[in-house]
Amino acid sequence: MRVIINDRKRNVPDFLFVGTGKSGTTSIHFYLKQHPQLFLPEIKEPKFFHIVSNPNQSMQKYAKYIVQDFESYLALFDEAKTEQLCGEVTPSYLYFHNYAIPNIKKYHPEWEKLKIIIILRNPVEKAFSQYVFAKNTHGLTSETFEEGLSREPMRLKTGDSPPDLFYVDSSMYYSSVKAYMDSFKEVKVFLYDELKNSPEMLMADMLSFIGANKDFVKQMELGKRYNPGQNTLVPRNFGSRVISSILNLNPSLIKKVLRDVLGQHQMSKAREYLFKEKKEVMSEETAIRLRDTFREDVRRLEKLINRDLSHWY
């Protein structure tokens, strides 16, 4: 939508995709960008609406992009055409709703007209997926999922740990979803299972909610996974162990070096030879314990959004 800010016409979001993480939000960002009636900035997750007042500044250390002032945030939408609907995707807005919602109301001149989109994933699956992501992103190569769960209370207490490490706390959805439903008139909640099983139907529903032509979904490139969860890379022989040691067992650096030297095609072959991928699996005991942990929150959530979530507990 176009509004007047400081005597100048500016574009501001018509919709915000607020979460949650590890639920296909990167894929949805790229799907929405394909629609000619929509404008999303190249930067996914600008984080502006919570970062400006969030005391947890750990994201400054590892996030690719962070927008910290309103003018820079507005500039993200400067290239939008007059007829396009603007929006952005920042999954951490859901978890950090205590900061995001007041800032949305403070900075967005027409916040009452905003459409809020949420996608939720089975919290047990999401917590483990977040662990796998965090293990690769934050270099926690020796930490097991169970160790991460046991360390979470202390990490929460210090207040300066990356929220990626809050596996359980960030997967308790009820209070966050309720906060958005209490604050905004138009809130739509989707489920990650729907994205996996019926992406065309979900995207058509989402486009209709946003106010874009849902028939365009037939022309979208759906089904491609962007930013899928990573497995742990394990050296398969002495030579690859030496290489890994030299490169400090940094998977991202390994991939960059191989790609620069060999090219993408040969890099894939080299990766296949040098490494075997060890797919981590959550133990059934841990899964049962987490289902017990999340059960009450899920039951409250299903009543709130009027959806049957019994398969989550």
DRENGUZA-969952 format. One record per residue (C-alpha): residue in one letter; x, y, z. Coordinates in Angstrom, 3 decimals, padded with zeros to 6 digits. Each point is the difference from the previous one (the first is absolute). Example, Ala and Ser with C-alpha at 12.3 -4.5 7.8 and 13.67 -1.06 7.14 Angstrom:
BEGIN
+------+----------+----------+----------+
! resn !       px !       py !       pz !
+------+----------+----------+----------+
!    A !  012.300 ! -004.500 !  007.800 !
!    S !  001.370 !  003.440 ! -000.660 !
+------+----------+----------+----------+
***
This chain:
BEGIN
+------+----------+----------+----------+
! resn !       px !       py !       pz !
+------+----------+----------+----------+
!    M !  000.000 !  000.000 !  000.000 !
!    R !  001.105 !  003.568 ! -000.623 !
!    V ! -000.029 !  002.507 !  002.862 !
!    I !  001.341 !  003.477 !  000.689 !
!    I !  003.040 !  000.020 !  002.288 !
!    N !  001.829 !  003.288 !  000.575 !
!    D ! -001.824 !  001.599 ! -002.935 !
!    R !  001.088 ! -002.774 ! -002.339 !
!    K ! -001.905 ! -002.914 ! -001.513 !
!    R !  001.505 ! -003.267 !  001.202 !
!    N ! -000.826 ! -003.681 ! -000.314 !
!    V ! -000.656 ! -001.950 !  003.185 !
!    P ! -001.034 ! -003.644 !  000.443 !
!    D ! -003.538 ! -001.124 ! -000.701 !
!    F !  000.814 ! -003.346 !  001.610 !
!    L !  002.569 ! -001.435 !  002.380 !
!    F !  000.986 ! -003.651 !  000.117 !
!    V !  000.997 ! -000.299 !  003.641 !
!    G !  000.969 ! -003.637 !  000.499 !
!    T !  000.813 ! -002.507 !  001.067 !
!    G !  003.529 ! -001.054 ! -000.902 !
!    K !  000.931 ! -003.386 ! -001.517 !
!    S ! -003.461 ! -000.197 ! -001.542 !
!    G !  000.620 !  000.711 ! -003.662 !
!    T !  000.144 !  003.783 !  000.306 !
!    T !  002.961 !  000.317 ! -002.377 !
!    S ! -001.852 ! -001.984 ! -002.650 !
!    I ! -003.145 !  002.074 !  000.496 !
!    H !  002.048 !  003.197 ! -000.316 !
!    F !  001.205 ! -001.092 ! -003.441 !
!    Y ! -003.436 ! -001.273 ! -001.020 !
!    L ! -001.612 !  003.344 !  000.828 !
!    K !  002.722 !  001.902 ! -001.846 !
!    Q ! -001.072 ! -001.741 ! -003.210 !
!    H ! -003.409 !  001.709 !  000.062 !
!    P ! -000.130 !  003.185 ! -002.127 !
!    Q ! -002.523 !  001.629 !  002.336 !
!    L !  002.294 ! -000.345 !  003.004 !
!    F !  003.239 !  001.686 !  001.000 !
!    L !  002.323 ! -001.532 !  002.558 !
!    P !  003.503 !  001.390 !  000.574 !
!    E !  002.998 ! -002.050 ! -001.023 !
!    I !  000.968 ! -000.088 !  003.661 !
!    K ! -001.918 ! -002.673 !  001.877 !
!    E ! -000.263 !  000.532 !  003.737 !
!    P !  000.890 !  003.690 !  000.444 !
!    K ! -001.063 ! -000.437 !  003.658 !
!    F ! -000.617 !  003.735 !  000.369 !
!    F ! -003.165 ! -000.076 !  002.078 !
!    H !  001.571 ! -001.895 !  002.879 !
!    I !  003.698 !  000.791 ! -000.347 !
!    V ! -000.467 !  003.727 !  000.698 !
!    S ! -000.927 ! -000.696 !  003.626 !
!    N !  001.072 ! -003.601 !  000.602 !
!    P !  002.580 ! -000.218 !  002.817 !
!    N !  001.255 ! -003.309 ! -001.441 !
!    Q !  002.539 !  001.284 ! -002.504 !
!    S !  001.544 ! -003.388 ! -000.788 !
!    M ! -001.461 !  000.118 ! -003.508 !
!    Q !  002.330 !  002.871 ! -000.829 !
!    K !  002.861 ! -002.499 !  000.006 !
!    Y ! -001.286 ! -002.582 ! -002.457 !
!    A ! -002.967 !  001.305 ! -002.004 !
!    K !  000.723 !  000.796 ! -003.645 !
!    Y ! -002.204 !  003.074 ! -000.021 !
!    I ! -001.463 !  002.087 !  002.771 !
!    V ! -001.876 !  003.249 ! -000.573 !
!    Q !  000.320 !  002.209 !  003.054 !
!    D ! -001.613 !  003.309 ! -000.975 !
!    F ! -003.361 !  000.908 ! -001.487 !
!    E !  001.344 !  001.822 ! -003.050 !
!    S !  002.041 ! -003.058 ! -001.016 !
!    Y ! -003.084 ! -002.138 !  000.526 !
!    L ! -002.126 !  002.236 ! -002.215 !
!    A !  002.721 ! -000.080 ! -002.647 !
!    L ! -000.536 ! -003.761 ! -000.336 !
!    F ! -003.315 !  000.743 ! -001.718 !
!    D !  001.031 !  002.986 ! -002.141 !
!    E !  000.044 ! -002.066 ! -003.200 !
!    A ! -003.571 ! -001.234 !  000.394 !
!    K ! -002.416 !  001.034 ! -002.730 !
!    T ! -003.051 !  002.026 !  000.943 !
!    E ! -002.385 ! -002.885 ! -000.690 !
!    Q !  002.011 ! -002.609 !  001.930 !
!    L ! -000.749 ! -001.211 !  003.508 !
!    C !  003.057 !  000.124 !  002.252 !
!    G !  001.035 ! -002.483 !  002.653 !
!    E !  002.942 ! -001.590 !  001.729 !
!    V !  000.896 ! -003.244 !  001.756 !
!    T !  001.655 !  000.031 !  003.430 !
!    P ! -000.710 ! -003.226 !  001.938 !
!    S !  001.464 !  001.361 !  003.243 !
!    Y ! -002.841 !  002.544 !  000.258 !
!    L ! -002.135 ! -002.796 !  001.449 !
!    Y !  002.357 ! -001.007 !  002.804 !
!    F !  000.942 !  003.601 !  000.774 !
!    H ! -003.609 !  001.205 ! -000.136 !
!    N !  000.445 !  002.010 !  003.204 !
!    Y !  002.333 !  002.314 ! -001.921 !
!    A ! -001.329 ! -000.372 ! -003.542 !
!    I ! -003.659 !  000.865 !  000.605 !
!    P !  000.601 !  003.295 !  001.877 !
!    N !  002.545 !  001.050 ! -002.621 !
!    I ! -002.352 ! -000.843 ! -002.864 !
!    K ! -002.590 !  002.261 !  001.617 !
!    K !  002.624 !  002.683 !  000.596 !
!    Y !  001.540 !  000.121 ! -003.466 !
!    H ! -002.668 ! -001.203 ! -002.440 !
!    P ! -002.418 !  002.893 ! -000.712 !
!    E ! -002.787 ! -002.377 ! -001.060 !
!    W !  000.719 ! -002.961 !  002.271 !
!    E ! -003.692 ! -000.703 !  000.555 !
!    K ! -000.296 ! -000.936 ! -003.692 !
!    L !  002.897 ! -002.464 !  000.121 !
!    K ! -000.598 ! -003.640 ! -000.821 !
!    I !  001.964 ! -002.417 !  002.173 !
!    I !  001.013 ! -003.427 ! -001.295 !
!    I !  001.232 ! -002.820 !  002.230 !
!    I !  001.075 ! -003.536 ! -000.827 !
!    L !  000.491 ! -002.561 !  002.758 !
!    R !  001.771 ! -003.334 !  000.082 !
!    N ! -000.298 ! -002.959 !  002.352 !
!    P !  002.034 !  001.419 !  002.918 !
!    V !  001.932 ! -003.232 !  000.572 !
!    E !  001.110 ! -000.104 ! -003.632 !
!    K !  000.678 !  003.714 ! -000.050 !
!    A !  002.137 ! -000.120 !  003.145 !
!    F !  002.196 ! -002.741 ! -001.447 !
!    S !  000.250 !  001.668 ! -003.406 !
!    Q !  001.042 !  003.195 !  001.746 !
!    Y !  002.690 ! -001.918 !  001.875 !
!    V !  001.439 ! -001.427 ! -003.234 !
!    F !  000.006 !  003.486 ! -001.511 !
!    A !  001.584 !  001.586 !  003.074 !
!    K !  002.628 ! -002.708 !  000.233 !
!    N !  001.265 !  000.877 ! -003.469 !
!    T ! -000.518 !  003.754 !  000.290 !
!    H !  001.522 !  000.547 !  003.422 !
!    G !  002.760 ! -002.599 ! -000.081 !
!    L ! -001.443 ! -002.254 !  002.697 !
!    T !  001.401 ! -003.076 ! -001.709 !
!    S !  000.444 ! -002.030 !  003.187 !
!    E ! -003.284 !  000.869 !  001.719 !
!    T ! -002.747 ! -002.613 ! -000.085 !
!    F ! -003.664 !  000.955 ! -000.143 !
!    E ! -000.509 ! -001.194 !  003.557 !
!    E !  002.946 !  002.119 !  001.192 !
!    G ! -001.447 !  003.010 ! -001.791 !
!    L ! -003.360 ! -000.543 !  001.688 !
!    S !  001.630 ! -000.230 !  003.422 !
!    R !  001.986 !  003.208 ! -000.606 !
!    E ! -002.966 !  002.003 ! -001.283 !
!    P ! -001.218 !  001.273 !  003.408 !
!    M !  003.411 !  001.516 !  000.725 !
!    R !  000.224 !  001.472 ! -003.499 !
!    L ! -003.414 !  001.581 !  000.488 !
!    K !  001.058 !  001.383 !  003.348 !
!    T !  003.112 !  001.750 ! -001.308 !
!    G ! -002.066 !  001.788 ! -002.641 !
!    D !  002.832 !  000.298 ! -002.510 !
!    S ! -000.092 ! -003.396 ! -001.720 !
!    P ! -001.216 ! -000.260 ! -003.609 !
!    P ! -003.736 ! -000.789 ! -000.063 !
!    D !  000.822 ! -002.880 ! -002.365 !
!    L !  001.095 ! -001.828 !  003.165 !
!    F ! -003.386 !  000.396 !  001.707 !
!    Y ! -001.333 ! -003.266 ! -001.396 !
!    V ! -002.901 ! -000.465 !  002.412 !
!    D ! -000.830 !  003.564 !  000.964 !
!    S ! -000.314 !  001.193 ! -003.600 !
!    S ! -002.250 ! -002.982 ! -000.789 !
!    M ! -002.608 !  000.939 !  002.601 !
!    Y ! -002.368 !  001.770 ! -002.377 !
!    Y ! -003.165 !  000.765 !  001.933 !
!    S !  000.884 !  003.306 !  001.672 !
!    S !  001.703 !  001.362 ! -003.123 !
!    V ! -002.884 ! -000.849 ! -002.330 !
!    K ! -002.532 !  001.348 !  002.492 !
!    A !  001.918 !  003.272 !  000.264 !
!    Y ! -000.301 !  000.566 ! -003.753 !
!    M ! -003.642 ! -001.062 ! -000.090 !
!    D ! -000.753 !  002.418 !  002.834 !
!    S !  001.845 !  002.868 ! -001.703 !
!    F ! -000.978 ! -000.288 ! -003.666 !
!    K ! -003.331 ! -000.453 ! -001.737 !
!    E !  001.245 ! -002.237 ! -002.798 !
!    V !  002.186 ! -002.933 !  001.028 !
!    K !  000.266 ! -003.223 ! -001.999 !
!    V !  001.627 ! -003.142 !  001.396 !
!    F !  001.289 ! -002.764 ! -002.282 !
!    L !  001.587 ! -003.352 !  000.823 !
!    Y !  003.326 ! -001.256 ! -001.305 !
!    D ! -001.552 ! -003.383 ! -000.826 !
!    E ! -002.257 !  001.783 ! -002.487 !
!    L !  003.020 !  001.557 ! -001.686 !
!    K !  001.641 ! -003.408 ! -000.347 !
!    N ! -003.070 ! -001.909 ! -001.137 !
!    S ! -001.979 !  002.583 ! -001.982 !
!    P !  002.229 !  002.982 ! -000.828 !
!    E ! -002.219 !  001.224 ! -002.843 !
!    M ! -003.106 !  000.013 !  002.191 !
!    L !  001.807 !  001.739 !  002.868 !
!    M !  001.521 !  002.673 ! -002.239 !
!    A ! -003.345 !  000.648 ! -001.700 !
!    D ! -001.601 !  000.495 !  003.411 !
!    M !  002.853 !  002.268 !  001.071 !
!    L ! -000.193 !  002.113 ! -003.156 !
!    S ! -003.742 !  000.369 !  000.430 !
!    F !  000.510 !  001.180 !  003.579 !
!    I !  002.645 !  002.522 ! -001.069 !
!    G ! -002.247 !  001.308 ! -002.760 !
!    A !  001.938 ! -001.216 ! -003.046 !
!    N ! -001.290 ! -002.076 ! -002.911 !
!    K !  000.064 ! -003.581 !  001.263 !
!    D ! -000.212 ! -001.438 ! -003.528 !
!    F !  003.633 !  000.990 ! -000.550 !
!    V !  000.950 ! -002.890 !  002.274 !
!    K ! -000.222 ! -002.247 ! -003.076 !
!    Q !  002.960 !  001.874 ! -001.483 !
!    M !  002.107 ! -000.105 !  003.159 !
!    E !  002.970 ! -002.280 !  000.362 !
!    L ! -001.125 ! -001.862 !  003.100 !
!    G !  001.455 ! -003.027 !  001.713 !
!    K !  003.622 !  001.123 ! -000.178 !
!    R !  001.507 !  000.139 !  003.476 !
!    Y !  001.998 !  003.079 !  000.886 !
!    N !  002.345 ! -000.147 !  002.978 !
!    P ! -000.741 ! -003.641 !  000.958 !
!    G !  001.350 ! -001.308 !  003.279 !
!    Q !  003.624 ! -001.066 ! -000.126 !
!    N !  001.452 ! -003.296 !  001.060 !
!    T !  003.261 ! -000.316 !  001.863 !
!    L !  003.036 ! -000.547 ! -002.228 !
!    V !  002.234 ! -002.848 !  001.121 !
!    P !  003.386 ! -000.827 ! -001.610 !
!    R ! -000.004 ! -003.454 ! -001.552 !
!    N !  003.756 ! -000.663 ! -000.097 !
!    F !  003.376 !  001.210 !  001.248 !
!    G !  000.490 !  002.440 ! -002.866 !
!    S ! -003.314 !  001.705 !  000.529 !
!    R !  000.609 !  000.092 !  003.750 !
!    V !  003.218 !  001.897 ! -000.666 !
!    I ! -001.824 !  002.437 ! -002.289 !
!    S ! -002.733 !  000.487 !  002.573 !
!    S !  002.554 !  000.582 !  002.725 !
!    I !  001.777 !  002.613 ! -002.073 !
!    L ! -003.268 !  001.762 ! -000.677 !
!    N ! -001.032 ! -000.220 !  003.662 !
!    L ! -002.910 ! -002.269 ! -000.854 !
!    N ! -001.889 !  002.968 ! -001.403 !
!    P ! -002.515 ! -001.393 ! -002.532 !
!    S ! -000.720 !  003.412 ! -001.524 !
!    L !  003.678 !  000.678 ! -000.561 !
!    I !  000.516 ! -003.497 ! -001.407 !
!    K ! -002.755 !  000.554 ! -002.542 !
!    K !  001.316 !  003.452 ! -000.964 !
!    V !  003.567 ! -001.205 ! -000.537 !
!    L ! -001.073 ! -003.018 ! -002.037 !
!    R ! -002.390 !  002.078 ! -002.084 !
!    D !  002.636 !  002.659 ! -000.747 !
!    V !  002.625 ! -002.554 ! -000.985 !
!    L ! -002.073 ! -002.661 ! -001.723 !
!    G ! -003.192 !  001.679 ! -001.142 !
!    Q ! -003.496 ! -001.062 !  001.037 !
!    H ! -000.169 ! -003.287 ! -001.956 !
!    Q !  003.396 ! -001.322 !  001.049 !
!    M ! -000.574 !  001.306 !  003.496 !
!    S ! -003.042 ! -002.262 !  000.320 !
!    K !  002.081 ! -002.994 ! -001.051 !
!    A !  002.791 !  000.934 !  002.412 !
!    R ! -002.470 !  000.399 !  002.828 !
!    E ! -001.462 ! -003.413 ! -000.744 !
!    Y !  003.456 ! -001.571 !  000.112 !
!    L !  001.456 !  001.869 !  002.969 !
!    F ! -003.017 ! -000.079 !  002.248 !
!    K ! -002.878 ! -002.128 !  000.955 !
!    E ! -002.965 !  001.849 !  001.408 !
!    K ! -001.055 ! -001.085 !  003.441 !
!    K ! -003.689 !  000.720 !  000.415 !
!    E ! -000.722 !  000.591 !  003.631 !
!    V ! -003.130 ! -001.557 !  001.407 !
!    M ! -001.782 !  001.000 !  003.173 !
!    S ! -000.364 ! -002.830 !  002.477 !
!    E ! -003.511 ! -001.256 !  000.680 !
!    E !  000.532 !  000.618 !  003.706 !
!    T !  000.760 !  003.673 ! -000.638 !
!    A ! -002.947 !  000.313 ! -002.396 !
!    I ! -002.384 ! -001.418 !  002.626 !
!    R !  001.366 !  002.365 !  002.640 !
!    L ! -000.424 !  002.997 ! -002.304 !
!    R ! -003.548 ! -000.983 ! -000.932 !
!    D ! -000.790 !  000.006 !  003.710 !
!    T !  001.681 !  003.396 !  000.357 !
!    F ! -001.973 !  001.583 ! -002.839 !
!    R ! -003.362 ! -001.736 !  000.558 !
!    E ! -001.754 !  002.649 !  002.085 !
!    D !  001.216 !  002.857 ! -002.207 !
!    V ! -001.209 ! -001.820 ! -003.124 !
!    R ! -003.410 ! -000.688 !  001.528 !
!    R ! -000.437 !  003.682 !  000.792 !
!    L !  001.201 !  000.893 ! -003.488 !
!    E ! -002.446 ! -002.273 ! -001.815 !
!    K ! -002.906 !  001.614 !  001.830 !
!    L !  001.357 !  003.449 ! -000.828 !
!    I !  000.323 ! -000.610 ! -003.741 !
!    N ! -002.866 ! -002.523 ! -000.205 !
!    R !  002.127 ! -002.719 ! -001.585 !
!    D !  000.429 ! -003.652 !  000.969 !
!    L !  003.641 ! -000.375 !  001.075 !
!    S ! -000.355 ! -003.305 !  001.848 !
!    H !  002.583 ! -001.576 ! -002.319 !
!    W !  002.556 !  002.308 !  001.624 !
!    Y ! -000.455 ! -001.554 !  003.441 !
+------+----------+----------+----------+
***
